[in-house]
Every structure is written in C-alpha cells, then in structure tokens.
Amino acid sequence: MRVRKAAASIVVAIVLLIQMQAQSASAPLSSGRAIASRVAPAYPELARKMHIHGTVKVEAGVRPNGTVKSTRILGGNPVLIEAASDAVKQWKFAPGPAESTEVVQVTFESQ
C-alpha cells in the first residue's frame, strides 16, 4: 500500500512539474530591479528526507516601494515551491517608479 501511495505522489509531482515548466515558457521579462534583501527559504522536511535539491523559478509582483505584492511559481520541484514562494514574499527590492514584475530563482541545496 505504501508503494502505491508513494508512486501516486511521484506521478502527481511529475505532472505538476511539467505544467509549471510549460507556464515558464510564456513568463514576462523582469525589469531588473535590484534585490535589496533576501530571506532564505526554509528547507522543507520532506525535501530533506528525500535528499531533494534544485531551483524554483518565481515571478514576483513588486510594489513601487520594493515590497512583494504577489508571487507565482514558474517552475521547480513541487516539494520546494511553497518554501520558495514564502521566502520571496519576504524579499525587498529596490524602490522603483511603478509596480513591476521580477523573475527570480531560489536554489535549494541538499542539507
């Protein structure tokens, strides 16, 4: 029973990954605002146990004052995406004249 459950989870993860990668092909370009401060993502316990590492591509909607208004995942391992999104929501960018969209990557190394 455990093997079937694990296999089903892997299939779902692969399908989600393929969908996210397809979305990344149409991602808008970023304006290039500098990142003023980053918050490191919390390494998910499941990723740690499964020795998962990789990069998550995140689109961040940034307000003129540099705070992150919204995030959207463009690609990456489904086990890592929530931690990446939570971290980017806490980042600060350089102030700008208007709202912008920035595409950033969050890298997870095996711990």
Sequence and secondary structure as in RCSB ss.txt:
>XXXX:A:sequence
MRVRKAAASIVVAIVLLIQMQAQSASAPLSSGRAIASRVAPAYPELARKMHIHGTVKVEAGVRPNGTVKSTRILG
GNPVLIEAASDAVKQWKFAPGPAESTEVVQVTFESQ
>XXXX:A:secstr
 HHHHHHHHHHHHHHHHHHHHHHHTT        EEE       HHHHHTT  EEEEEEEEE TTSBEEEEEEEE
S TTTHHHHHHHHTT EE   SS EEEEEEEEE   
